[in-house]
Amino acid sequence: AILFPDRSVVVFTGLSLLPAIILTVGETSGVLPLHTTPLYVTDRFFQQVALFGAAGILLSAASRMIRSSSIRIRRHEKTLLERNRELEAEIAERQRTEANLRISEEKYRLLFENIPVMAGVYAKDGEIILLNKAAAHTFNGTPETLQGRNLRDVFTWEDAEHAIANQARVIEERKDVLSEGKTSLSDGGEFHYLRHIIP
């Protein structure tokens, strides 16, 4: 306890009960007057000591509970702070990764659009998903106007079916195909090619 240990309170309480019993017996038998004996003063003294001791025990218990709660709260706060720092580090790393990806995508896009050779992305059925400027120029269009159209719109029917079949085989087998030949356009033009199809 803050003022007295628990055992002291028990002792003081016992000492308070002893004179109280003596006073009660003496008063009942008419031997001792209740309010004029030293036993009465002694009883009151030990009662006050016992009350202070009990209050000390209660205050000590409350203090221990508060101290224990405070320790738990500090531990939780430390854990939360550590987790917040970890999350901040993860967010920062993710932002750096996303920024690097955006830079890489922008570099790839610029390279794809401006290389002086034909490059394109096609669907299995021959749909034109993406063309660079060189390919669009060869097909007498622009990347924007040709996007979403089909190889059948720019090649002759025979050459378009041949190109679509090659692309379908590459997608299904997941193997690169390198071929060389001549292709006729739907407007009558022709060009020789060295085609590398990648799934």
C-alpha positions as CSV (number, residue, x, y, z in Angstrom):
1,A,0.0,0.0,0.0
2,I,1.0,3.6,-0.3
3,L,0.9,4.3,3.5
4,F,1.0,0.8,5.0
5,P,1.5,-2.7,3.6
6,D,-1.4,-5.1,3.6
7,R,-0.2,-7.0,6.6
8,S,0.1,-3.8,8.7
9,V,-3.6,-3.0,8.0
10,V,-4.6,-6.5,9.2
11,V,-2.5,-6.0,12.4
12,F,-3.9,-2.5,13.1
13,T,-7.5,-3.8,12.5
14,G,-6.8,-6.6,15.0
15,L,-5.4,-4.2,17.5
16,S,-8.6,-2.0,17.0
17,L,-10.9,-5.0,17.6
18,L,-9.1,-6.0,20.8
19,P,-9.8,-2.8,22.8
20,A,-13.3,-2.6,21.3
21,I,-14.1,-6.1,22.7
22,I,-12.6,-5.2,26.1
23,L,-14.7,-1.9,26.1
24,T,-17.9,-3.7,25.2
25,V,-17.4,-6.3,27.9
26,G,-16.4,-3.7,30.5
27,E,-19.4,-1.4,29.6
28,T,-21.8,-4.3,29.7
29,S,-20.6,-5.4,33.1
30,G,-20.5,-1.8,34.4
31,V,-16.8,-2.0,35.2
32,L,-15.5,0.3,32.5
33,P,-17.0,3.6,31.4
34,L,-17.0,3.8,27.6
35,H,-15.7,7.2,26.8
36,T,-13.3,7.8,29.6
37,T,-10.8,4.9,29.4
38,P,-7.5,4.8,27.6
39,L,-8.8,1.7,25.8
40,Y,-11.4,3.9,24.1
41,V,-8.7,6.3,22.9
42,T,-6.6,3.3,21.8
43,D,-9.5,1.8,19.9
44,R,-10.1,5.1,18.1
45,F,-6.5,5.4,17.2
46,F,-6.2,2.0,15.8
47,Q,-9.5,2.5,13.9
48,Q,-8.1,5.6,12.2
49,V,-4.8,3.8,11.4
50,A,-6.8,0.9,10.0
51,L,-8.9,3.2,7.8
52,F,-5.8,5.0,6.5
53,G,-4.2,1.7,5.8
54,A,-7.3,0.4,3.9
55,A,-7.4,3.6,1.9
56,G,-3.7,3.1,1.1
57,I,-4.4,-0.4,-0.1
58,L,-7.2,0.9,-2.4
59,L,-5.0,3.7,-3.7
60,S,-2.2,1.3,-4.3
61,A,-4.4,-1.1,-6.2
62,A,-5.8,1.8,-8.3
63,S,-2.2,3.0,-8.9
64,R,-1.1,-0.5,-10.1
65,M,-4.1,-0.7,-12.4
66,I,-3.4,2.8,-13.8
67,R,0.3,1.9,-14.2
68,S,-0.5,-1.4,-15.9
69,S,-3.0,0.3,-18.3
70,S,-0.5,3.0,-19.1
71,I,2.2,0.4,-19.9
72,R,-0.3,-1.4,-22.2
73,I,-1.3,1.8,-23.9
74,R,2.4,2.7,-24.5
75,R,3.0,-0.7,-25.9
76,H,0.0,-0.4,-28.3
77,E,1.2,3.1,-29.3
78,K,4.7,1.8,-30.0
79,T,3.2,-1.0,-32.1
80,L,1.0,1.4,-34.0
81,L,3.8,3.8,-34.6
82,E,6.0,1.0,-35.9
83,R,3.2,-0.3,-38.2
84,N,2.6,3.2,-39.5
85,R,6.3,3.6,-40.3
86,E,6.2,0.3,-42.1
87,L,3.1,1.3,-44.1
88,E,4.6,4.7,-44.9
89,A,7.7,2.9,-46.2
90,E,5.6,0.5,-48.3
91,I,3.6,3.4,-49.7
92,A,6.8,5.3,-50.6
93,E,8.3,2.2,-52.2
94,R,5.0,1.6,-54.2
95,Q,5.0,5.2,-55.3
96,R,8.6,5.0,-56.5
97,T,7.8,1.7,-58.3
98,E,4.8,3.3,-60.0
99,A,6.8,6.3,-61.0
100,N,9.5,4.1,-62.5
101,L,6.9,2.1,-64.4
102,R,5.3,5.3,-65.8
103,I,8.7,6.5,-66.9
104,S,9.4,3.1,-68.5
105,E,6.0,3.0,-70.2
106,E,6.6,6.5,-71.5
107,K,10.0,5.6,-72.9
108,Y,8.6,2.4,-74.5
109,R,5.7,4.3,-76.0
110,L,8.0,7.0,-77.5
111,L,10.3,4.3,-78.8
112,F,7.4,2.3,-80.3
113,E,5.8,5.3,-81.9
114,N,8.9,6.7,-83.5
115,I,11.1,3.8,-84.6
116,P,11.6,3.9,-88.4
117,V,10.4,0.3,-88.9
118,M,6.8,-1.0,-89.0
119,A,5.5,-2.2,-85.6
120,G,2.1,-3.1,-84.5
121,V,-0.1,-5.0,-82.1
122,Y,-2.8,-7.2,-83.5
123,A,-5.6,-9.5,-82.2
124,K,-5.9,-13.1,-83.1
125,D,-8.7,-12.3,-85.6
126,G,-6.6,-9.6,-87.3
127,E,-7.9,-6.6,-85.5
128,I,-5.5,-3.7,-85.4
129,I,-5.0,-2.8,-81.7
130,L,-2.0,-0.5,-82.1
131,L,0.3,0.8,-84.9
132,N,3.3,3.0,-84.9
133,K,3.7,5.8,-87.3
134,A,5.9,3.9,-89.8
135,A,3.3,1.1,-90.1
136,A,0.4,3.5,-90.4
137,H,2.2,5.4,-93.1
138,T,2.8,2.2,-95.0
139,F,-0.9,1.4,-94.8
140,N,-1.8,4.9,-96.0
141,G,-3.3,6.1,-92.7
142,T,-2.5,7.2,-89.2
143,P,-2.3,5.2,-85.9
144,E,-5.6,6.8,-84.8
145,T,-7.6,6.1,-88.0
146,L,-6.4,2.6,-88.4
147,Q,-6.8,1.5,-84.7
148,G,-9.8,-0.9,-84.4
149,R,-9.8,-1.8,-88.1
150,N,-8.8,-5.2,-89.5
151,L,-5.9,-6.4,-91.6
152,R,-8.4,-7.4,-94.2
153,D,-9.1,-3.6,-94.6
154,V,-5.5,-2.9,-95.6
155,F,-4.2,-6.1,-97.2
156,T,-5.6,-8.0,-100.1
157,W,-7.9,-10.8,-99.0
158,E,-5.3,-13.5,-99.6
159,D,-2.4,-11.8,-97.9
160,A,-4.7,-10.8,-95.0
161,E,-5.8,-14.4,-94.4
162,H,-2.2,-15.6,-94.6
163,A,-1.1,-12.9,-92.0
164,I,-4.0,-13.6,-89.7
165,A,-3.3,-17.4,-89.8
166,N,0.3,-16.8,-88.9
167,Q,-0.6,-14.6,-86.0
168,A,-3.2,-17.1,-84.7
169,R,-0.6,-19.8,-84.8
170,V,1.9,-17.7,-82.9
171,I,-0.6,-16.9,-80.2
172,E,-1.7,-20.5,-79.8
173,E,1.8,-22.0,-79.9
174,R,3.4,-19.1,-78.0
175,K,6.4,-19.3,-80.3
176,D,8.0,-16.5,-82.3
177,V,7.8,-16.7,-86.1
178,L,10.2,-14.9,-88.4
179,S,9.1,-14.7,-92.1
180,E,10.1,-12.9,-95.2
181,G,8.0,-12.1,-98.3
182,K,5.9,-9.6,-100.2
183,T,2.5,-8.3,-99.3
184,S,-0.1,-6.5,-101.5
185,L,-2.2,-3.7,-100.1
186,S,-5.9,-3.3,-100.8
187,D,-5.1,0.0,-102.6
188,G,-2.8,-1.8,-105.1
189,G,0.5,-1.0,-103.4
190,E,3.1,-3.6,-102.5
191,F,6.0,-3.9,-100.1
192,H,8.6,-6.4,-99.1
193,Y,8.8,-7.4,-95.5
194,L,10.9,-9.2,-92.9
195,R,8.2,-10.0,-90.3
196,H,8.9,-11.0,-86.7
197,I,5.7,-12.0,-84.9
198,I,6.0,-12.3,-81.1
199,P,3.1,-13.7,-79.0
